[in-house]
Amino acid sequence: MTDQPMDRARIPLRLVPVALVAAACAPRVEVVAPREPITINLNIKLDADVRLHIEEKAKQDVESKSIF
């Protein structure tokens, strides 16, 4: 097999369709801002924080005052 100048010139031409197909199959990523504002519900953390303070206060009351 001999490399003729014509065959070497055709190699890049054969790769063009392969490159086009590979470029067409590339995934497209789009970043879009949401239309509605983002809402973060913090009620759970606040509720847990309030319960913790109530429990601490209850422990202090039980230790300092007799229940019966």
mmCIF file as Biopython writes it, N, C-alpha, C and O atoms, coordinates in Angstrom:
data_model
#
loop_
_atom_site.group_PDB
_atom_site.id
_atom_site.type_symbol
_atom_site.label_atom_id
_atom_site.label_alt_id
_atom_site.label_comp_id
_atom_site.label_asym_id
_atom_site.label_entity_id
_atom_site.label_seq_id
_atom_site.pdbx_PDB_ins_code
_atom_site.Cartn_x
_atom_site.Cartn_y
_atom_site.Cartn_z
_atom_site.occupancy
_atom_site.B_iso_or_equiv
_atom_site.auth_seq_id
_atom_site.auth_asym_id
_atom_site.pdbx_PDB_model_num
ATOM 1   N N  . MET A ? 1  ? 0.831   -1.173 0.000  1.0 0.0 1  A 1 
ATOM 2   C CA . MET A ? 1  ? 0.000   0.000  0.000  1.0 0.0 1  A 1 
ATOM 3   C C  . MET A ? 1  ? 0.878   1.240  0.000  1.0 0.0 1  A 1 
ATOM 4   O O  . MET A ? 1  ? 1.746   1.398  0.858  1.0 0.0 1  A 1 
ATOM 5   N N  . THR A ? 2  ? 0.658   2.074  -0.921 1.0 0.0 2  A 1 
ATOM 6   C CA . THR A ? 2  ? 1.451   3.291  -1.003 1.0 0.0 2  A 1 
ATOM 7   C C  . THR A ? 2  ? 0.556   4.480  -0.703 1.0 0.0 2  A 1 
ATOM 8   O O  . THR A ? 2  ? -0.602  4.530  -1.119 1.0 0.0 2  A 1 
ATOM 9   N N  . ASP A ? 3  ? 1.110   5.430  0.022  1.0 0.0 3  A 1 
ATOM 10  C CA . ASP A ? 3  ? 0.366   6.653  0.303  1.0 0.0 3  A 1 
ATOM 11  C C  . ASP A ? 3  ? 0.528   7.603  -0.866 1.0 0.0 3  A 1 
ATOM 12  O O  . ASP A ? 3  ? 1.597   8.172  -1.088 1.0 0.0 3  A 1 
ATOM 13  N N  . GLN A ? 4  ? -0.519  7.755  -1.582 1.0 0.0 4  A 1 
ATOM 14  C CA . GLN A ? 4  ? -0.484  8.685  -2.696 1.0 0.0 4  A 1 
ATOM 15  C C  . GLN A ? 4  ? -0.919  10.050 -2.189 1.0 0.0 4  A 1 
ATOM 16  O O  . GLN A ? 4  ? -1.699  10.132 -1.240 1.0 0.0 4  A 1 
ATOM 17  N N  . PRO A ? 5  ? -0.443  11.101 -2.788 1.0 0.0 5  A 1 
ATOM 18  C CA . PRO A ? 5  ? -0.820  12.443 -2.349 1.0 0.0 5  A 1 
ATOM 19  C C  . PRO A ? 5  ? -2.332  12.667 -2.377 1.0 0.0 5  A 1 
ATOM 20  O O  . PRO A ? 5  ? -2.859  13.428 -1.566 1.0 0.0 5  A 1 
ATOM 21  N N  . MET A ? 6  ? -3.019  12.022 -3.286 1.0 0.0 6  A 1 
ATOM 22  C CA . MET A ? 6  ? -4.463  12.210 -3.392 1.0 0.0 6  A 1 
ATOM 23  C C  . MET A ? 6  ? -5.182  11.587 -2.190 1.0 0.0 6  A 1 
ATOM 24  O O  . MET A ? 6  ? -6.157  12.150 -1.692 1.0 0.0 6  A 1 
ATOM 25  N N  . ASP A ? 7  ? -4.703  10.426 -1.724 1.0 0.0 7  A 1 
ATOM 26  C CA . ASP A ? 7  ? -5.318  9.771  -0.573 1.0 0.0 7  A 1 
ATOM 27  C C  . ASP A ? 7  ? -5.116  10.601 0.696  1.0 0.0 7  A 1 
ATOM 28  O O  . ASP A ? 7  ? -6.011  10.683 1.537  1.0 0.0 7  A 1 
ATOM 29  N N  . ARG A ? 8  ? -3.960  11.205 0.830  1.0 0.0 8  A 1 
ATOM 30  C CA . ARG A ? 8  ? -3.695  12.046 2.001  1.0 0.0 8  A 1 
ATOM 31  C C  . ARG A ? 8  ? -4.599  13.283 1.992  1.0 0.0 8  A 1 
ATOM 32  O O  . ARG A ? 8  ? -4.997  13.758 3.056  1.0 0.0 8  A 1 
ATOM 33  N N  . ALA A ? 9  ? -4.917  13.792 0.851  1.0 0.0 9  A 1 
ATOM 34  C CA . ALA A ? 9  ? -5.789  14.966 0.765  1.0 0.0 9  A 1 
ATOM 35  C C  . ALA A ? 9  ? -7.231  14.603 1.089  1.0 0.0 9  A 1 
ATOM 36  O O  . ALA A ? 9  ? -7.988  15.460 1.543  1.0 0.0 9  A 1 
ATOM 37  N N  . ARG A ? 10 ? -7.626  13.363 0.869  1.0 0.0 10 A 1 
ATOM 38  C CA . ARG A ? 10 ? -9.012  12.945 1.108  1.0 0.0 10 A 1 
ATOM 39  C C  . ARG A ? 10 ? -9.285  12.620 2.582  1.0 0.0 10 A 1 
ATOM 40  O O  . ARG A ? 10 ? -10.442 12.624 3.002  1.0 0.0 10 A 1 
ATOM 41  N N  . ILE A ? 11 ? -8.267  12.344 3.355  1.0 0.0 11 A 1 
ATOM 42  C CA . ILE A ? 11 ? -8.474  11.976 4.759  1.0 0.0 11 A 1 
ATOM 43  C C  . ILE A ? 11 ? -9.186  13.101 5.514  1.0 0.0 11 A 1 
ATOM 44  O O  . ILE A ? 11 ? -10.177 12.821 6.190  1.0 0.0 11 A 1 
ATOM 45  N N  . PRO A ? 12 ? -8.734  14.363 5.437  1.0 0.0 12 A 1 
ATOM 46  C CA . PRO A ? 12 ? -9.490  15.407 6.135  1.0 0.0 12 A 1 
ATOM 47  C C  . PRO A ? 12 ? -10.917 15.567 5.607  1.0 0.0 12 A 1 
ATOM 48  O O  . PRO A ? 12 ? -11.822 15.899 6.373  1.0 0.0 12 A 1 
ATOM 49  N N  . LEU A ? 13 ? -11.124 15.339 4.335  1.0 0.0 13 A 1 
ATOM 50  C CA . LEU A ? 13 ? -12.474 15.448 3.780  1.0 0.0 13 A 1 
ATOM 51  C C  . LEU A ? 13 ? -13.371 14.347 4.305  1.0 0.0 13 A 1 
ATOM 52  O O  . LEU A ? 13 ? -14.576 14.553 4.445  1.0 0.0 13 A 1 
ATOM 53  N N  . ARG A ? 14 ? -12.824 13.199 4.596  1.0 0.0 14 A 1 
ATOM 54  C CA . ARG A ? 14 ? -13.619 12.104 5.158  1.0 0.0 14 A 1 
ATOM 55  C C  . ARG A ? 14 ? -13.951 12.359 6.629  1.0 0.0 14 A 1 
ATOM 56  O O  . ARG A ? 14 ? -14.948 11.849 7.138  1.0 0.0 14 A 1 
ATOM 57  N N  . LEU A ? 15 ? -13.137 13.126 7.291  1.0 0.0 15 A 1 
ATOM 58  C CA . LEU A ? 15 ? -13.377 13.409 8.706  1.0 0.0 15 A 1 
ATOM 59  C C  . LEU A ? 15 ? -14.396 14.527 8.926  1.0 0.0 15 A 1 
ATOM 60  O O  . LEU A ? 15 ? -14.951 14.652 10.018 1.0 0.0 15 A 1 
ATOM 61  N N  . VAL A ? 16 ? -14.642 15.333 7.908  1.0 0.0 16 A 1 
ATOM 62  C CA . VAL A ? 16 ? -15.586 16.453 8.047  1.0 0.0 16 A 1 
ATOM 63  C C  . VAL A ? 16 ? -16.994 15.954 8.389  1.0 0.0 16 A 1 
ATOM 64  O O  . VAL A ? 16 ? -17.598 16.486 9.320  1.0 0.0 16 A 1 
ATOM 65  N N  . PRO A ? 17 ? -17.546 14.963 7.685  1.0 0.0 17 A 1 
ATOM 66  C CA . PRO A ? 17 ? -18.891 14.495 8.074  1.0 0.0 17 A 1 
ATOM 67  C C  . PRO A ? 17 ? -18.921 13.902 9.485  1.0 0.0 17 A 1 
ATOM 68  O O  . PRO A ? 17 ? -19.902 14.068 10.209 1.0 0.0 17 A 1 
ATOM 69  N N  . VAL A ? 18 ? -17.864 13.222 9.869  1.0 0.0 18 A 1 
ATOM 70  C CA . VAL A ? 18 ? -17.807 12.645 11.212 1.0 0.0 18 A 1 
ATOM 71  C C  . VAL A ? 18 ? -17.794 13.769 12.254 1.0 0.0 18 A 1 
ATOM 72  O O  . VAL A ? 18 ? -18.472 13.672 13.278 1.0 0.0 18 A 1 
ATOM 73  N N  . ALA A ? 19 ? -17.047 14.806 12.004 1.0 0.0 19 A 1 
ATOM 74  C CA . ALA A ? 19 ? -16.992 15.938 12.935 1.0 0.0 19 A 1 
ATOM 75  C C  . ALA A ? 19 ? -18.340 16.650 13.006 1.0 0.0 19 A 1 
ATOM 76  O O  . ALA A ? 19 ? -18.747 17.081 14.085 1.0 0.0 19 A 1 
ATOM 77  N N  . LEU A ? 20 ? -19.026 16.779 11.903 1.0 0.0 20 A 1 
ATOM 78  C CA . LEU A ? 20 ? -20.339 17.424 11.899 1.0 0.0 20 A 1 
ATOM 79  C C  . LEU A ? 20 ? -21.368 16.615 12.678 1.0 0.0 20 A 1 
ATOM 80  O O  . LEU A ? 20 ? -22.176 17.176 13.417 1.0 0.0 20 A 1 
ATOM 81  N N  . VAL A ? 21 ? -21.337 15.306 12.512 1.0 0.0 21 A 1 
ATOM 82  C CA . VAL A ? 21 ? -22.265 14.452 13.248 1.0 0.0 21 A 1 
ATOM 83  C C  . VAL A ? 21 ? -21.962 14.527 14.743 1.0 0.0 21 A 1 
ATOM 84  O O  . VAL A ? 21 ? -22.879 14.615 15.560 1.0 0.0 21 A 1 
ATOM 85  N N  . ALA A ? 22 ? -20.691 14.493 15.096 1.0 0.0 22 A 1 
ATOM 86  C CA . ALA A ? 22 ? -20.316 14.571 16.510 1.0 0.0 22 A 1 
ATOM 87  C C  . ALA A ? 22 ? -20.722 15.920 17.111 1.0 0.0 22 A 1 
ATOM 88  O O  . ALA A ? 22 ? -21.148 15.974 18.265 1.0 0.0 22 A 1 
ATOM 89  N N  . ALA A ? 23 ? -20.597 16.990 16.356 1.0 0.0 23 A 1 
ATOM 90  C CA . ALA A ? 23 ? -20.989 18.315 16.851 1.0 0.0 23 A 1 
ATOM 91  C C  . ALA A ? 23 ? -22.508 18.417 16.988 1.0 0.0 23 A 1 
ATOM 92  O O  . ALA A ? 23 ? -23.004 19.089 17.892 1.0 0.0 23 A 1 
ATOM 93  N N  . ALA A ? 24 ? -23.236 17.765 16.112 1.0 0.0 24 A 1 
ATOM 94  C CA . ALA A ? 24 ? -24.691 17.812 16.169 1.0 0.0 24 A 1 
ATOM 95  C C  . ALA A ? 24 ? -25.219 17.023 17.367 1.0 0.0 24 A 1 
ATOM 96  O O  . ALA A ? 24 ? -26.298 17.327 17.877 1.0 0.0 24 A 1 
ATOM 97  N N  . CYS A ? 25 ? -24.487 16.034 17.814 1.0 0.0 25 A 1 
ATOM 98  C CA . CYS A ? 25 ? -24.921 15.201 18.931 1.0 0.0 25 A 1 
ATOM 99  C C  . CYS A ? 25 ? -24.465 15.745 20.285 1.0 0.0 25 A 1 
ATOM 100 O O  . CYS A ? 25 ? -24.753 15.150 21.324 1.0 0.0 25 A 1 
ATOM 101 N N  . ALA A ? 26 ? -23.769 16.850 20.274 1.0 0.0 26 A 1 
ATOM 102 C CA . ALA A ? 26 ? -23.275 17.417 21.533 1.0 0.0 26 A 1 
ATOM 103 C C  . ALA A ? 26 ? -24.462 17.914 22.366 1.0 0.0 26 A 1 
ATOM 104 O O  . ALA A ? 26 ? -25.374 18.536 21.822 1.0 0.0 26 A 1 
ATOM 105 N N  . PRO A ? 27 ? -24.461 17.646 23.682 1.0 0.0 27 A 1 
ATOM 106 C CA . PRO A ? 27 ? -25.577 18.110 24.512 1.0 0.0 27 A 1 
ATOM 107 C C  . PRO A ? 27 ? -25.579 19.626 24.658 1.0 0.0 27 A 1 
ATOM 108 O O  . PRO A ? 27 ? -24.533 20.273 24.630 1.0 0.0 27 A 1 
ATOM 109 N N  . ARG A ? 28 ? -26.756 20.163 24.811 1.0 0.0 28 A 1 
ATOM 110 C CA . ARG A ? 28 ? -26.906 21.606 24.949 1.0 0.0 28 A 1 
ATOM 111 C C  . ARG A ? 28 ? -27.356 21.900 26.375 1.0 0.0 28 A 1 
ATOM 112 O O  . ARG A ? 28 ? -28.349 21.348 26.848 1.0 0.0 28 A 1 
ATOM 113 N N  . VAL A ? 29 ? -26.635 22.754 27.037 1.0 0.0 29 A 1 
ATOM 114 C CA . VAL A ? 29 ? -26.962 23.132 28.409 1.0 0.0 29 A 1 
ATOM 115 C C  . VAL A ? 29 ? -27.414 24.587 28.401 1.0 0.0 29 A 1 
ATOM 116 O O  . VAL A ? 29 ? -26.731 25.470 27.882 1.0 0.0 29 A 1 
ATOM 117 N N  . GLU A ? 30 ? -28.580 24.809 28.989 1.0 0.0 30 A 1 
ATOM 118 C CA . GLU A ? 30 ? -29.124 26.163 29.015 1.0 0.0 30 A 1 
ATOM 119 C C  . GLU A ? 30 ? -29.447 26.529 30.455 1.0 0.0 30 A 1 
ATOM 120 O O  . GLU A ? 30 ? -30.130 25.782 31.157 1.0 0.0 30 A 1 
ATOM 121 N N  . VAL A ? 31 ? -28.959 27.670 30.886 1.0 0.0 31 A 1 
ATOM 122 C CA . VAL A ? 31 ? -29.220 28.157 32.242 1.0 0.0 31 A 1 
ATOM 123 C C  . VAL A ? 31 ? -30.204 29.310 32.137 1.0 0.0 31 A 1 
ATOM 124 O O  . VAL A ? 31 ? -29.940 30.325 31.493 1.0 0.0 31 A 1 
ATOM 125 N N  . VAL A ? 32 ? -31.356 29.124 32.794 1.0 0.0 32 A 1 
ATOM 126 C CA . VAL A ? 32 ? -32.406 30.127 32.727 1.0 0.0 32 A 1 
ATOM 127 C C  . VAL A ? 32 ? -32.839 30.454 34.153 1.0 0.0 32 A 1 
ATOM 128 O O  . VAL A ? 32 ? -33.017 29.559 34.979 1.0 0.0 32 A 1 
ATOM 129 N N  . ALA A ? 33 ? -33.003 31.726 34.427 1.0 0.0 33 A 1 
ATOM 130 C CA . ALA A ? 33 ? -33.486 32.146 35.743 1.0 0.0 33 A 1 
ATOM 131 C C  . ALA A ? 33 ? -34.956 31.771 35.879 1.0 0.0 33 A 1 
ATOM 132 O O  . ALA A ? 33 ? -35.706 31.864 34.906 1.0 0.0 33 A 1 
ATOM 133 N N  . PRO A ? 34 ? -35.383 31.348 37.072 1.0 0.0 34 A 1 
ATOM 134 C CA . PRO A ? 34 ? -36.795 30.990 37.241 1.0 0.0 34 A 1 
ATOM 135 C C  . PRO A ? 34 ? -37.687 32.223 37.154 1.0 0.0 34 A 1 
ATOM 136 O O  . PRO A ? 34 ? -37.282 33.337 37.487 1.0 0.0 34 A 1 
ATOM 137 N N  . ARG A ? 35 ? -38.908 31.987 36.696 1.0 0.0 35 A 1 
ATOM 138 C CA . ARG A ? 35 ? -39.859 33.098 36.573 1.0 0.0 35 A 1 
ATOM 139 C C  . ARG A ? 35 ? -40.399 33.504 37.934 1.0 0.0 35 A 1 
ATOM 140 O O  . ARG A ? 35 ? -40.667 34.680 38.180 1.0 0.0 35 A 1 
ATOM 141 N N  . GLU A ? 36 ? -40.561 32.512 38.827 1.0 0.0 36 A 1 
ATOM 142 C CA . GLU A ? 36 ? -41.066 32.795 40.167 1.0 0.0 36 A 1 
ATOM 143 C C  . GLU A ? 36 ? -39.889 32.917 41.129 1.0 0.0 36 A 1 
ATOM 144 O O  . GLU A ? 36 ? -38.863 32.266 40.933 1.0 0.0 36 A 1 
ATOM 145 N N  . PRO A ? 37 ? -40.026 33.736 42.157 1.0 0.0 37 A 1 
ATOM 146 C CA . PRO A ? 37 ? -38.923 33.843 43.122 1.0 0.0 37 A 1 
ATOM 147 C C  . PRO A ? 37 ? -38.756 32.530 43.889 1.0 0.0 37 A 1 
ATOM 148 O O  . PRO A ? 37 ? -39.718 31.790 44.096 1.0 0.0 37 A 1 
ATOM 149 N N  . ILE A ? 38 ? -37.546 32.262 44.297 1.0 0.0 38 A 1 
ATOM 150 C CA . ILE A ? 38 ? -37.260 31.053 45.064 1.0 0.0 38 A 1 
ATOM 151 C C  . ILE A ? 38 ? -37.665 31.295 46.511 1.0 0.0 38 A 1 
ATOM 152 O O  . ILE A ? 38 ? -37.251 32.279 47.123 1.0 0.0 38 A 1 
ATOM 153 N N  . THR A ? 39 ? -38.473 30.397 47.052 1.0 0.0 39 A 1 
ATOM 154 C CA . THR A ? 39 ? -38.956 30.511 48.426 1.0 0.0 39 A 1 
ATOM 155 C C  . THR A ? 39 ? -38.324 29.407 49.257 1.0 0.0 39 A 1 
ATOM 156 O O  . THR A ? 39 ? -38.383 28.231 48.898 1.0 0.0 39 A 1 
ATOM 157 N N  . ILE A ? 40 ? -37.725 29.795 50.359 1.0 0.0 40 A 1 
ATOM 158 C CA . ILE A ? 40 ? -37.128 28.829 51.267 1.0 0.0 40 A 1 
ATOM 159 C C  . ILE A ? 40 ? -37.941 28.831 52.549 1.0 0.0 40 A 1 
ATOM 160 O O  . ILE A ? 40 ? -38.081 29.860 53.210 1.0 0.0 40 A 1 
ATOM 161 N N  . ASN A ? 41 ? -38.472 27.675 52.890 1.0 0.0 41 A 1 
ATOM 162 C CA . ASN A ? 41 ? -39.312 27.550 54.068 1.0 0.0 41 A 1 
ATOM 163 C C  . ASN A ? 41 ? -38.427 27.239 55.266 1.0 0.0 41 A 1 
ATOM 164 O O  . ASN A ? 41 ? -37.853 26.153 55.346 1.0 0.0 41 A 1 
ATOM 165 N N  . LEU A ? 42 ? -38.310 28.179 56.196 1.0 0.0 42 A 1 
ATOM 166 C CA . LEU A ? 42 ? -37.462 28.015 57.369 1.0 0.0 42 A 1 
ATOM 167 C C  . LEU A ? 42 ? -38.261 27.636 58.613 1.0 0.0 42 A 1 
ATOM 168 O O  . LEU A ? 42 ? -37.709 27.627 59.714 1.0 0.0 42 A 1 
ATOM 169 N N  . ASN A ? 43 ? -39.533 27.326 58.465 1.0 0.0 43 A 1 
ATOM 170 C CA . ASN A ? 43 ? -40.368 27.007 59.622 1.0 0.0 43 A 1 
ATOM 171 C C  . ASN A ? 43 ? -39.847 25.787 60.380 1.0 0.0 43 A 1 
ATOM 172 O O  . ASN A ? 43 ? -39.960 25.742 61.605 1.0 0.0 43 A 1 
ATOM 173 N N  . ILE A ? 44 ? -39.299 24.828 59.709 1.0 0.0 44 A 1 
ATOM 174 C CA . ILE A ? 44 ? -38.823 23.611 60.359 1.0 0.0 44 A 1 
ATOM 175 C C  . ILE A ? 44 ? -37.665 23.929 61.299 1.0 0.0 44 A 1 
ATOM 176 O O  . ILE A ? 44 ? -37.650 23.471 62.442 1.0 0.0 44 A 1 
ATOM 177 N N  . LYS A ? 45 ? -36.711 24.700 60.833 1.0 0.0 45 A 1 
ATOM 178 C CA . LYS A ? 45 ? -35.571 25.032 61.675 1.0 0.0 45 A 1 
ATOM 179 C C  . LYS A ? 45 ? -36.009 25.891 62.854 1.0 0.0 45 A 1 
ATOM 180 O O  . LYS A ? 45 ? -35.556 25.668 63.977 1.0 0.0 45 A 1 
ATOM 181 N N  . LEU A ? 46 ? -36.863 26.847 62.624 1.0 0.0 46 A 1 
ATOM 182 C CA . LEU A ? 46 ? -37.333 27.704 63.707 1.0 0.0 46 A 1 
ATOM 183 C C  . LEU A ? 46 ? -38.133 26.904 64.724 1.0 0.0 46 A 1 
ATOM 184 O O  . LEU A ? 46 ? -38.008 27.122 65.929 1.0 0.0 46 A 1 
ATOM 185 N N  . ASP A ? 47 ? -38.954 25.980 64.241 1.0 0.0 47 A 1 
ATOM 186 C CA . ASP A ? 47 ? -39.749 25.149 65.122 1.0 0.0 47 A 1 
ATOM 187 C C  . ASP A ? 47 ? -38.840 24.284 65.992 1.0 0.0 47 A 1 
ATOM 188 O O  . ASP A ? 47 ? -39.077 24.154 67.193 1.0 0.0 47 A 1 
ATOM 189 N N  . ALA A ? 48 ? -37.806 23.695 65.400 1.0 0.0 48 A 1 
ATOM 190 C CA . ALA A ? 48 ? -36.871 22.871 66.161 1.0 0.0 48 A 1 
ATOM 191 C C  . ALA A ? 48 ? -36.121 23.729 67.177 1.0 0.0 48 A 1 
ATOM 192 O O  . ALA A ? 48 ? -35.857 23.279 68.293 1.0 0.0 48 A 1 
ATOM 193 N N  . ASP A ? 49 ? -35.782 24.936 66.807 1.0 0.0 49 A 1 
ATOM 194 C CA . ASP A ? 49 ? -35.071 25.839 67.708 1.0 0.0 49 A 1 
ATOM 195 C C  . ASP A ? 49 ? -35.959 26.217 68.891 1.0 0.0 49 A 1 
ATOM 196 O O  . ASP A ? 49 ? -35.490 26.248 70.028 1.0 0.0 49 A 1 
ATOM 197 N N  . VAL A ? 50 ? -37.226 26.503 68.638 1.0 0.0 50 A 1 
ATOM 198 C CA . VAL A ? 50 ? -38.168 26.858 69.708 1.0 0.0 50 A 1 
ATOM 199 C C  . VAL A ? 50 ? -38.358 25.671 70.637 1.0 0.0 50 A 1 
ATOM 200 O O  . VAL A ? 50 ? -38.363 25.837 71.857 1.0 0.0 50 A 1 
ATOM 201 N N  . ARG A ? 51 ? -38.517 24.467 70.077 1.0 0.0 51 A 1 
ATOM 202 C CA . ARG A ? 51 ? -38.697 23.277 70.906 1.0 0.0 51 A 1 
ATOM 203 C C  . ARG A ? 51 ? -37.478 23.040 71.796 1.0 0.0 51 A 1 
ATOM 204 O O  . ARG A ? 51 ? -37.624 22.652 72.955 1.0 0.0 51 A 1 
ATOM 205 N N  . LEU A ? 52 ? -36.289 23.266 71.267 1.0 0.0 52 A 1 
ATOM 206 C CA . LEU A ? 52 ? -35.073 23.083 72.045 1.0 0.0 52 A 1 
ATOM 207 C C  . LEU A ? 52 ? -35.050 24.029 73.233 1.0 0.0 52 A 1 
ATOM 208 O O  . LEU A ? 52 ? -34.706 23.619 74.342 1.0 0.0 52 A 1 
ATOM 209 N N  . HIS A ? 53 ? -35.412 25.289 73.018 1.0 0.0 53 A 1 
ATOM 210 C CA . HIS A ? 53 ? -35.435 26.267 74.113 1.0 0.0 53 A 1 
ATOM 211 C C  . HIS A ? 53 ? -36.506 25.910 75.157 1.0 0.0 53 A 1 
ATOM 212 O O  . HIS A ? 53 ? -36.285 26.072 76.357 1.0 0.0 53 A 1 
ATOM 213 N N  . ILE A ? 54 ? -37.644 25.432 74.699 1.0 0.0 54 A 1 
ATOM 214 C CA . ILE A ? 54 ? -38.710 25.046 75.633 1.0 0.0 54 A 1 
ATOM 215 C C  . ILE A ? 54 ? -38.263 23.853 76.468 1.0 0.0 54 A 1 
ATOM 216 O O  . ILE A ? 54 ? -38.494 23.816 77.676 1.0 0.0 54 A 1 
ATOM 217 N N  . GLU A ? 55 ? -37.619 22.870 75.821 1.0 0.0 55 A 1 
ATOM 218 C CA . GLU A ? 55 ? -37.145 21.704 76.557 1.0 0.0 55 A 1 
ATOM 219 C C  . GLU A ? 55 ? -36.084 22.095 77.588 1.0 0.0 55 A 1 
ATOM 220 O O  . GLU A ? 55 ? -36.094 21.594 78.713 1.0 0.0 55 A 1 
ATOM 221 N N  . GLU A ? 56 ? -35.176 22.986 77.205 1.0 0.0 56 A 1 
ATOM 222 C CA . GLU A ? 56 ? -34.157 23.437 78.153 1.0 0.0 56 A 1 
ATOM 223 C C  . GLU A ? 56 ? -34.795 24.161 79.332 1.0 0.0 56 A 1 
ATOM 224 O O  . GLU A ? 56 ? -34.394 23.959 80.478 1.0 0.0 56 A 1 
ATOM 225 N N  . LYS A ? 57 ? -35.779 24.996 79.056 1.0 0.0 57 A 1 
ATOM 226 C CA . LYS A ? 57 ? -36.478 25.724 80.115 1.0 0.0 57 A 1 
ATOM 227 C C  . LYS A ? 57 ? -37.224 24.744 81.013 1.0 0.0 57 A 1 
ATOM 228 O O  . LYS A ? 57 ? -37.235 24.915 82.232 1.0 0.0 57 A 1 
ATOM 229 N N  . ALA A ? 58 ? -37.841 23.729 80.439 1.0 0.0 58 A 1 
ATOM 230 C CA . ALA A ? 58 ? -38.572 22.744 81.224 1.0 0.0 58 A 1 
ATOM 231 C C  . ALA A ? 58 ? -37.615 21.957 82.117 1.0 0.0 58 A 1 
ATOM 232 O O  . ALA A ? 58 ? -37.945 21.682 83.270 1.0 0.0 58 A 1 
ATOM 233 N N  . LYS A ? 59 ? -36.449 21.594 81.613 1.0 0.0 59 A 1 
ATOM 234 C CA . LYS A ? 59 ? -35.458 20.882 82.430 1.0 0.0 59 A 1 
ATOM 235 C C  . LYS A ? 59 ? -35.001 21.750 83.603 1.0 0.0 59 A 1 
ATOM 236 O O  . LYS A ? 59 ? -34.853 21.261 84.723 1.0 0.0 59 A 1 
ATOM 237 N N  . GLN A ? 60 ? -34.783 23.015 83.345 1.0 0.0 60 A 1 
ATOM 238 C CA . GLN A ? 60 ? -34.371 23.926 84.416 1.0 0.0 60 A 1 
ATOM 239 C C  . GLN A ? 60 ? -35.474 24.057 85.464 1.0 0.0 60 A 1 
ATOM 240 O O  . GLN A ? 60 ? -35.190 24.070 86.662 1.0 0.0 60 A 1 
ATOM 241 N N  . ASP A ? 61 ? -36.710 24.153 85.030 1.0 0.0 61 A 1 
ATOM 242 C CA . ASP A ? 61 ? -37.830 24.282 85.963 1.0 0.0 61 A 1 
ATOM 243 C C  . ASP A ? 61 ? -37.987 23.024 86.809 1.0 0.0 61 A 1 
ATOM 244 O O  . ASP A ? 61 ? -38.242 23.117 88.009 1.0 0.0 61 A 1 
ATOM 245 N N  . VAL A ? 62 ? -37.838 21.844 86.198 1.0 0.0 62 A 1 
ATOM 246 C CA . VAL A ? 62 ? -37.978 20.586 86.933 1.0 0.0 62 A 1 
ATOM 247 C C  . VAL A ? 62 ? -36.853 20.446 87.959 1.0 0.0 62 A 1 
ATOM 248 O O  . VAL A ? 62 ? -37.072 19.974 89.074 1.0 0.0 62 A 1 
ATOM 249 N N  . GLU A ? 63 ? -35.664 20.857 87.573 1.0 0.0 63 A 1 
ATOM 250 C CA . GLU A ? 63 ? -34.538 20.742 88.503 1.0 0.0 63 A 1 
ATOM 251 C C  . GLU A ? 63 ? -34.654 21.743 89.661 1.0 0.0 63 A 1 
ATOM 252 O O  . GLU A ? 63 ? -34.287 21.423 90.792 1.0 0.0 63 A 1 
ATOM 253 N N  . SER A ? 64 ? -35.149 22.917 89.393 1.0 0.0 64 A 1 
ATOM 254 C CA . SER A ? 64 ? -35.188 23.941 90.431 1.0 0.0 64 A 1 
ATOM 255 C C  . SER A ? 64 ? -36.457 23.895 91.281 1.0 0.0 64 A 1 
ATOM 256 O O  . SER A ? 64 ? -36.420 24.294 92.445 1.0 0.0 64 A 1 
ATOM 257 N N  . LYS A ? 65 ? -37.573 23.424 90.739 1.0 0.0 65 A 1 
ATOM 258 C CA . LYS A ? 65 ? -38.840 23.401 91.462 1.0 0.0 65 A 1 
ATOM 259 C C  . LYS A ? 65 ? -39.348 21.959 91.577 1.0 0.0 65 A 1 
ATOM 260 O O  . LYS A ? 65 ? -39.200 21.158 90.654 1.0 0.0 65 A 1 
ATOM 261 N N  . SER A ? 66 ? -39.911 21.668 92.657 1.0 0.0 66 A 1 
ATOM 262 C CA . SER A ? 66 ? -40.486 20.340 92.855 1.0 0.0 66 A 1 
ATOM 263 C C  . SER A ? 66 ? -41.839 20.268 92.169 1.0 0.0 66 A 1 
ATOM 264 O O  . SER A ? 66 ? -42.650 21.186 92.283 1.0 0.0 66 A 1 
ATOM 265 N N  . ILE A ? 67 ? -42.078 19.188 91.465 1.0 0.0 67 A 1 
ATOM 266 C CA . ILE A ? 67 ? -43.360 19.030 90.755 1.0 0.0 67 A 1 
ATOM 267 C C  . ILE A ? 67 ? -44.460 18.679 91.743 1.0 0.0 67 A 1 
ATOM 268 O O  . ILE A ? 67 ? -45.582 19.173 91.633 1.0 0.0 67 A 1 
ATOM 269 N N  . PHE A ? 68 ? -44.138 17.827 92.704 1.0 0.0 68 A 1 
ATOM 270 C CA . PHE A ? 68 ? -45.148 17.378 93.668 1.0 0.0 68 A 1 
ATOM 271 C C  . PHE A ? 68 ? -45.026 18.112 94.952 1.0 0.0 68 A 1 
ATOM 272 O O  . PHE A ? 68 ? -45.795 17.864 95.881 1.0 0.0 68 A 1 
#
